[in-house]
Amino acid sequence: MNPFPFDTFEPKWQAIWDENKTFRTPNPGDADFDASKPKYFILDMFPYPSGAGLHVGHPEGYTATDILGRFKKMNGHNVLHPMGWDAFGLPAEQYAIKTGQHPRITTEQNVNNFRKQLKSLGFGYDWDREVNTTDPGYVKWTQWIFIQLYNSYFCEDTKTARPISELEAKGYSREQINAERLAFVSEAPVNWSPDLGTVLANEEVEEWKNKGHIVERRPLKQWMLRITKYAQRLIDDLEPLDWPESIKLLQRNWIGKSTGAEVHFDIEGNEVTVFTTRPDTLFGATYMVLAPEHPLVSQITTAEQKDAVEEYVKACALKSDLERGDLNKHKSGVPTGAYATNPVNGEKIPVWIADYVMMGYGTGAIMAVPAHDERDFEFAQKFELPIIQVVQPNDDSDWQGFTGNGTSVNSGFLDGMKTKDAKKAIITWLVENKKGTFKTNFKLRDWLFSRQRYWGEPFPILWEDGKHKTVSESELPVLQPEMEDFKPTGSPEGPLAKATEWINYSETSKRETNTMPQWAGSCWYYLRYCDPNNTERFISKEAEEYWMGANNNPGGVDLYVGGTEHAVLHLLYARFWHKVLFDLGHLSTNEPFQKLVNQGLILGEDGQKMSKSLGNVVNPDDVVNGYGADSLRLYEMFMGPLEQVKPWQMKGVEGVSRFLAKVWRVAMTQDGDSWKLSGKLTDDEATSNKELLKVTHETIKKVTEDIEKLSFNTAISQMMICTNAFTKADKVPTALFVDFLKCLNPFAPHLTEELNAIIGNETQLCEQTWPTFKEEYLVESEVQIVVQVNGKVRAKLMVGKDASKEEIEELAKNDENVKQYTDGNTIRKVIVVPGRLVNIVAN
Ligand code: ANZ
């Protein structure tokens, strides 16, 4: 027999919640919507429904949000806590290639399995709001948002997205307009993986290379999203968000803002501009480097250097930015034979090409100052180029390779200036002499938005005479054609290129064959949750204003919980889309996620990351079968602080399971093969047992405060203390026990609802109001008084906290032990210090 019958009552309660739609949340406009309640929108990072099913990392964040959601509901909030599926993606497609089974079928099977697993954990989701990024009704709006991006440009005056029609009205040409669109076509070197048969985003390259795939650089026509226009706003608007500082820092670094100057050099009649963060070091530039792909390379290279340069350029084309940047340990390069003139002193410096200079950053050309830049220093040493000091450190550190701030030297009119002033002075000089300007640069690149895959959203785009346009909105969604062969074509066109009938939209126009990356669907799913079945709009105004609006301060999703792996990409992409939709007037807030919490990774028992190859993966189904869903939930919350990385321990599961069994036995006793009420619970007033009253109210206080702080492990500890007190007591007032059950309910909803029902309460705990603690029950009602006779302690008494001096004196004098020392003597003096002691002098 199980220590408590979770195997029968857990499925029972799950069925009740399902049938009664207990956690359904009405929207404004619904008959049962209560506008007087405050809203609380809790978001989980929705899972990719993989074939492997749920792992124990999923329930960690999901239990945390479920506890908060149930808590907020009991505290009178309209709680929006939905679940859905990020269901496009490569694994389903690769499985389809292997088996010939359509990805839609495997995706559906996986989703059904995930849903079943999540329901078996008793999460209080509003399943009526379930979204699936692959549903035609969802794809329609993802494509609609793409069309909004296509039909917008970024206005530099207002720093916002605006309708492209404004540019049409201004008489811009077709080419000029296309160059401004937020969704645009660009021919650029991209990361092409021949064995995956797709192009990858820069951010994805390392992951797939680590998995053993080949990734090379190729120039290709691709759809891009102009996220770079939002770089400054994406940095600025991070500031007020309630996010971990570490995540904000990752985003800031990813966006990578640098300020400095552009400086124009002359190379035999050609103007070449470099970007530098240290214009104050201009006098120390001893050579110049162009990126191998720089358009001027072939023009300026001398006849003698032509062969060497061409060979070097070819070799570089195969390297990724990462290999050329951070991972580039051995500097390489070749001289072009040409010379550039330094604008500030007219000196001729040699022009090299080297792969440590990237075409995609700044201007693709640098002035090299080997004395004060590490990479230039290494390069100059290797190729024996001159190194001239132009900055003197403020302390006695070595100037060679000194990259910090100091004082300018060997720099003409800058000599003696501090770095900060020298920067200003040189920029002023550059501007006055038309040799350069102040310049801000960002590391952030535009977002490569097309993939050569079948299982993704097709672009709602048609091509006619080499020109693109969108399909009309009434034709959305554009769904993939039915196909049986999902294999990549081997060319960067993708599998859709094989669907000839589908491609030929009309005699004159063809469909775009690329699809969108998986990020597309996850960029806006939180919005769809607010109004999942709307066929007229991606979200209604009313639903958006209620759930996301700024009138519900501070607006947006109130709490977003998920893993740190999404620190940059998903969170940056979603913020970008949100801002565009905000600019275009479709949303009422500027930022989607007000508060972000990252759950810590759950490691295997061996302290290593769980993985199939290490054989240390824990399957949540096994835990549910062996100990019950409540034990799994409680254990994952008891392991340690939510944000911490922590190893799994089966012993710990047993421990919390024993705790739940204890709670069960406060009310229940075994009766042969079944259970019955033990008779320990009584109808006595809650106030009849002062000790239990106090510990229960302490528990209400602590659990309430801890849930608000997402400090679940400490809340559980307090509930363990309370349970021990109940266990020790002969009788427990039912009213106190039910208050306790309410506290435990968000953590262990099945067990607590079962006990509550057995006790005879008809209303489920989750439909009741959260208990409030009374301060007066928390303070000690009695205090200990030490009684001394002639300076020696003879007794310790418990007296009422408010007892008067006279009462205390009487109690002390009449204590049996005290009497032994005073009988036969005369009491000369009694000193009473209320709350502390009584001193009796007798002789
Ligand atoms: C001269 C100089 C002197 C530099 C000095 C630094 C120190 P951030 O923006 O912080 O990464 N740089 C510019 N464009 C580049 C490119 N396309 N590929 C590789 N390197 C590039 O740093 C900008 C600095 O990185 C620029 O400032 C430039 O080197 C280099 F004492 O110019 B500096």
Boltz pocket constraint, residues with backbone or C-beta under 6 A from the ligand:
constraints:
  - pocket:
      binder: B
      contacts: [[A, 256], [A, 257], [A, 258], [A, 275], [A, 276], [A, 277], [A, 278], [A, 281], [A, 356], [A, 357], [A, 358], [A, 359], [A, 360], [A, 361], [A, 362], [A, 363], [A, 364], [A, 365], [A, 366], [A, 367], [A, 368], [A, 369], [A, 371], [A, 372], [A, 373], [A, 402], [A, 403], [A, 441]]
      max_distance: 6.0
